[in-house]
Amino acid sequence: MNGFPWAAFCGGLAASLGAALTVMLLTFAVAVAKGMHRVVDVAWGLAFAAVAVTSYALSSGHGDDGRRLLVTALTVVWGLRLAGHIAWRGRGHGEDPRYDKMLAKAGSGSRNAYAFRTVYLLQGALVWVVSLPVQAACYAPGALGPAAVVGTALWALGLVFEAVGDWQLARFKADPAHKGQVMDRGLWSWTRHPNYFGDFCVWWGLFLLACDAGSWQPVALGVAGPLIMTFLLTRGSGKALLERHMADRPGYREYVARTSGFFPRPPRKV
């Protein structure tokens, strides 16, 4: 197999966009029926899984079978774990205050129409773009090599940070004695955002699987994914938004002073 299969890849791009938007459209219908748009957070991970499975199915006969299977499996595991965690965390709760605040901008217009334009379509497009390394890796020729090993290890490190960080935070919040307190234990004593750092590792790890293909096209096509995800995590709807929300909580300034804002390190003595 020689060269990058541009025609097949472009067709796959269109199908993957359709898969992401289909997940978002179905989620929008559920949200309207429930009168609650926080369910779109569950769809984020599911849409990534849908894009990966679509790319795997359509790239048969074009990309390396080992890479196709590996990058799809890693993406699906990450996406389903994230979706399951968010669904479990949100059970029994009403609308997320973030969406209430955002949808208040709809004014006299329809909140649902505003949500569809500014949340569901935007998230579908973001899933499609961030998934570019997964899509490119599925179509990339060349056998798996050392970069795939490093990428898989980085993905695994990220998944551990996400899963363990989420578990530690859930246990902390479950104790009524911790109400109103800042979580500063376990991984949360090394970084204020172990889950976001985990996402960072996952997507740069998946990008390395595209880099491993031995040609420049998957690298050039895929690098936008982790770059955009890094921006979202550090400057967009992740770290920056959460820290603005937490800024006035008692003890948070002291926590910020001793704890890394993103990359893990031992806590400072202050």
C-alpha positions as CSV (number, residue, x, y, z in Angstrom):
1,M,0.0,0.0,0.0
2,N,1.6,3.2,-1.1
3,G,0.6,6.8,-0.5
4,F,-2.2,8.3,1.4
5,P,-5.7,7.5,0.1
6,W,-7.0,11.0,-0.3
7,A,-10.3,10.2,-2.1
8,A,-11.3,7.6,0.5
9,F,-10.3,9.8,3.4
10,C,-12.3,12.8,2.1
11,G,-15.4,10.6,1.8
12,G,-14.7,9.3,5.3
13,L,-14.5,12.9,6.5
14,A,-18.0,13.6,5.3
15,A,-19.4,10.4,6.8
16,S,-17.7,11.2,10.2
17,L,-19.2,14.6,10.3
18,G,-22.6,13.1,9.6
19,A,-22.0,10.6,12.5
20,A,-21.1,13.4,14.9
21,L,-24.1,15.5,13.9
22,T,-26.4,12.5,14.1
23,V,-25.4,11.9,17.8
24,M,-26.0,15.6,18.5
25,L,-29.4,15.7,16.8
26,L,-30.6,12.6,18.7
27,T,-29.3,14.2,21.9
28,F,-31.1,17.4,21.1
29,A,-34.3,15.5,20.7
30,V,-33.8,13.9,24.1
31,A,-32.9,17.2,25.7
32,V,-36.1,18.9,24.3
33,A,-38.2,16.0,25.6
34,K,-36.6,16.2,29.0
35,G,-36.5,20.0,29.1
36,M,-32.9,19.8,30.1
37,H,-29.8,20.5,27.9
38,R,-27.2,19.2,30.2
39,V,-27.5,15.8,28.5
40,V,-25.4,17.2,25.7
41,D,-22.3,16.7,27.9
42,V,-23.0,12.9,27.8
43,A,-23.1,13.1,24.0
44,W,-19.6,14.6,23.8
45,G,-17.9,11.3,24.5
46,L,-20.5,9.3,22.5
47,A,-19.9,11.5,19.4
48,F,-16.2,10.8,19.5
49,A,-16.9,7.1,19.7
50,A,-19.3,7.3,16.8
51,V,-16.7,9.1,14.6
52,A,-14.0,6.6,15.5
53,V,-16.3,3.6,14.6
54,T,-17.4,5.3,11.4
55,S,-13.8,5.9,10.4
56,Y,-12.8,2.4,11.2
57,A,-15.7,0.9,9.1
58,L,-15.0,3.1,6.0
59,S,-11.2,2.8,6.1
60,S,-11.2,-1.0,5.6
61,G,-8.8,-1.8,2.8
62,H,-7.0,1.6,3.0
63,G,-5.2,2.0,6.3
64,D,-3.1,-0.4,8.4
65,D,-5.4,-2.9,10.1
66,G,-3.5,-2.8,13.4
67,R,-3.5,1.0,13.6
68,R,-7.2,1.2,12.6
69,L,-8.2,-1.2,15.4
70,L,-6.0,0.3,18.0
71,V,-6.9,4.0,17.5
72,T,-10.6,3.1,17.3
73,A,-10.5,1.0,20.4
74,L,-8.7,3.6,22.4
75,T,-11.1,6.4,21.3
76,V,-14.2,4.3,22.0
77,V,-12.9,3.3,25.5
78,W,-12.2,6.9,26.3
79,G,-15.4,8.2,24.9
80,L,-17.7,5.6,26.6
81,R,-16.0,6.0,30.0
82,L,-16.4,9.8,29.8
83,A,-20.1,9.6,28.7
84,G,-20.8,7.0,31.4
85,H,-19.2,9.1,34.1
86,I,-21.0,12.3,33.1
87,A,-24.3,10.4,33.0
88,W,-23.8,8.9,36.4
89,R,-22.6,12.3,37.9
90,G,-25.7,14.1,36.6
91,R,-28.3,11.6,37.6
92,G,-31.1,13.2,39.6
93,H,-30.0,16.7,38.9
94,G,-31.8,19.5,37.0
95,E,-30.4,21.8,34.4
96,D,-26.7,22.7,34.6
97,P,-26.4,26.4,35.8
98,R,-23.9,26.9,32.9
99,Y,-26.6,26.2,30.4
100,D,-29.2,28.2,32.2
101,K,-26.8,31.2,32.0
102,M,-25.9,30.6,28.4
103,L,-29.5,30.1,27.3
104,A,-30.7,33.2,29.0
105,K,-29.0,35.0,26.1
106,A,-31.8,33.7,23.8
107,G,-33.9,36.6,25.1
108,S,-37.4,36.4,23.7
109,G,-36.4,33.8,21.2
110,S,-36.6,30.0,21.6
111,R,-34.2,28.6,24.1
112,N,-34.2,25.3,22.2
113,A,-33.3,26.9,18.9
114,Y,-30.6,29.0,20.5
115,A,-29.2,25.8,22.2
116,F,-29.3,23.9,18.9
117,R,-27.2,26.6,17.1
118,T,-24.8,27.5,19.8
119,V,-24.3,24.2,21.7
120,Y,-25.2,21.1,19.6
121,L,-24.0,22.2,16.2
122,L,-20.9,23.7,17.6
123,Q,-20.0,20.6,19.7
124,G,-20.7,18.4,16.7
125,A,-18.2,20.4,14.6
126,L,-15.7,20.4,17.4
127,V,-15.9,16.6,17.8
128,W,-15.3,16.3,14.1
129,V,-12.2,18.5,14.0
130,V,-10.7,17.3,17.3
131,S,-11.1,13.7,15.9
132,L,-8.9,14.4,12.9
133,P,-5.9,12.4,14.2
134,V,-8.2,9.4,14.8
135,Q,-9.7,9.7,11.3
136,A,-6.2,10.2,9.7
137,A,-4.7,7.3,11.6
138,C,-7.5,5.0,10.3
139,Y,-6.5,5.7,6.7
140,A,-2.7,5.9,7.2
141,P,-0.6,3.2,5.5
142,G,2.4,1.7,7.3
143,A,2.7,-0.7,10.1
144,L,2.7,0.2,13.8
145,G,6.0,1.4,15.2
146,P,7.6,3.0,18.3
147,A,5.5,6.1,18.1
148,A,2.4,4.0,18.5
149,V,3.8,2.5,21.7
150,V,4.6,5.9,23.1
151,G,1.2,7.2,22.1
152,T,-0.6,4.3,23.7
153,A,1.3,4.8,26.9
154,L,0.5,8.5,26.9
155,W,-3.2,7.6,26.3
156,A,-3.1,5.2,29.2
157,L,-1.6,7.8,31.5
158,G,-4.3,10.2,30.5
159,L,-7.1,7.7,31.1
160,V,-5.7,6.9,34.6
161,F,-5.6,10.6,35.5
162,E,-9.1,11.1,34.3
163,A,-10.6,8.0,35.9
164,V,-8.8,8.2,39.2
165,G,-9.3,11.9,39.5
166,D,-13.1,11.6,38.8
167,W,-13.3,8.7,41.3
168,Q,-11.4,10.7,44.0
169,L,-13.6,13.8,43.5
170,A,-16.8,11.7,43.6
171,R,-15.8,10.1,46.9
172,F,-14.9,13.5,48.3
173,K,-18.2,15.1,47.3
174,A,-20.2,12.1,48.7
175,D,-19.1,12.9,52.2
176,P,-21.4,15.6,53.7
177,A,-18.6,16.8,55.9
178,H,-16.8,18.1,52.8
179,K,-19.7,20.3,51.6
180,G,-18.3,23.7,50.5
181,Q,-14.7,22.6,50.8
182,V,-12.1,22.5,48.1
183,M,-10.9,19.0,46.9
184,D,-7.1,19.1,47.5
185,R,-6.3,15.4,48.0
186,G,-4.9,12.6,45.9
187,L,-4.2,13.6,42.3
188,W,-5.9,16.9,43.1
189,S,-3.0,17.9,45.3
190,W,-0.7,17.6,42.3
191,T,-2.8,19.4,39.7
192,R,-6.0,21.4,40.0
193,H,-7.4,19.6,36.9
194,P,-6.3,15.9,36.8
195,N,-9.3,15.2,34.5
196,Y,-8.3,17.9,32.0
197,F,-4.7,16.9,32.1
198,G,-5.9,13.4,31.4
199,D,-7.8,14.6,28.3
200,F,-4.6,16.4,27.2
201,C,-2.6,13.2,27.4
202,V,-5.3,11.1,25.7
203,W,-5.5,13.3,22.6
204,W,-1.7,13.9,22.2
205,G,-1.4,10.1,22.5
206,L,-3.9,9.5,19.8
207,F,-2.1,12.0,17.6
208,L,1.1,10.0,18.0
209,L,-0.7,7.0,16.5
210,A,-1.3,9.1,13.4
211,C,2.4,10.3,13.4
212,D,3.5,6.6,13.5
213,A,2.3,6.0,9.9
214,G,5.6,7.0,8.2
215,S,4.1,9.8,6.0
216,W,3.5,13.5,6.5
217,Q,-0.2,13.6,5.6
218,P,-1.6,12.1,8.8
219,V,0.6,14.4,10.9
220,A,-0.4,17.5,9.0
221,L,-4.1,16.5,9.1
222,G,-4.2,15.3,12.7
223,V,-2.3,18.0,14.6
224,A,-5.3,20.4,14.7
225,G,-7.1,17.9,16.9
226,P,-4.9,18.0,20.0
227,L,-4.1,21.6,19.5
228,I,-7.8,22.6,19.6
229,M,-8.4,20.2,22.5
230,T,-5.5,21.8,24.4
231,F,-7.0,25.2,23.9
232,L,-10.4,24.1,25.0
233,L,-9.0,22.5,28.1
234,T,-6.7,25.4,29.2
235,R,-8.3,28.5,27.7
236,G,-11.8,27.7,26.6
237,S,-14.6,25.8,28.4
238,G,-12.4,23.7,30.7
239,K,-9.9,25.1,33.2
240,A,-10.5,28.8,32.7
241,L,-14.3,28.6,33.0
242,L,-14.1,26.3,36.1
243,E,-11.6,28.4,37.9
244,R,-13.7,31.5,37.4
245,H,-16.6,29.6,38.9
246,M,-14.5,28.5,41.9
247,A,-12.7,31.7,42.5
248,D,-14.8,32.9,45.5
249,R,-15.0,29.5,47.3
250,P,-13.3,29.6,50.7
251,G,-9.8,28.1,50.6
252,Y,-9.5,28.2,46.8
253,R,-6.9,31.0,46.7
254,E,-4.7,29.0,49.0
255,Y,-5.2,25.9,46.9
256,V,-4.2,27.8,43.8
257,A,-1.1,29.0,45.5
258,R,0.2,25.6,46.3
259,T,-1.1,23.4,43.5
260,S,-0.1,23.3,39.8
261,G,-2.7,24.8,37.4
262,F,-2.3,21.9,34.9
263,F,0.8,19.8,34.6
264,P,1.2,17.6,37.7
265,R,3.9,18.4,40.3
266,P,4.3,18.0,44.1
267,P,2.4,20.7,45.9
268,R,4.3,23.9,47.0
269,K,4.8,24.7,50.6
270,V,3.1,28.1,51.3
